[in-house]
Amino acid sequence: MKIQTVLLLAGMGVMGQAVAEAPRNPISVHVLNTQTGKPSQGVKVDLEQQQGDKWVRLASKTTDADGRIAAFYPDGRNFSVGQYRVTFHTGDYFHSQQKETFFPDVPVNFQVANTQEHYHIPLLLSQYGFSTYRGS
């Protein structure tokens, strides 16, 4: 009887809904190289939060093979409203590719107004330009 109930719930989409509602890390980033059309693997990125008149580093990670850091906010830390900054260390990335760049670092400041939302910061990158926006 239990197996039939689980199959029935799965068929109704109830179990999928429970999985979809599981909490996920509130901050993620993604770096795409617009010159090559490929993800930028190996970009070091720092996450900071403004506390008073100073910036405090919360995490420092490197993008994966897909150019992503899917779970950037530190586990076990309370996510709070405020000013945050991600800094993409693009100079190191381009240096590893034996390429010059005009922007050795790309800092992106953003405001967290609702701690129940997810904040995704994509960076579209080339040697001499970049673009960013709030992703989903």
C-alpha positions, 0 to 999 in steps of 0.5 A: 500500500505504501508503494502505491501511495508514493507512486500516486503522489509522484504521479500527481506531482506532489513529490516533485513539488516538495523537492522544488521547494527545498531551500537552495543557496541564495547566491550564485554566479556564472561567467561566459566568455563572449569571445569564445562563446564558452563558459569561463572555467577557473575564474576566482570570485570573491563574495563580500558584504558591507558591514558598516564602512568596511567590506567583509569577505564571506567566500572566495571560490572558483568557477567550475567547468560550466563557468558557475559557482552554484552555491556561493553563500557560506553554509550555516551563515544567516543570509541578511538584507544589505549591500553585497559585492562579487569581484570577478578576478578576470585578469588572472583568468585571461593571464592563464589564457595568455591574453591581455585584458583591460579589466583585471577585476570586475566588481559588481555591487548589488542590494539584497532586499529580500532574503527569501529570493535567489540572487544570480549574478551572470557576467558576460566577459571579453578581454575589453568589455563586460556586461552583467545583470540580475539573472534567475 
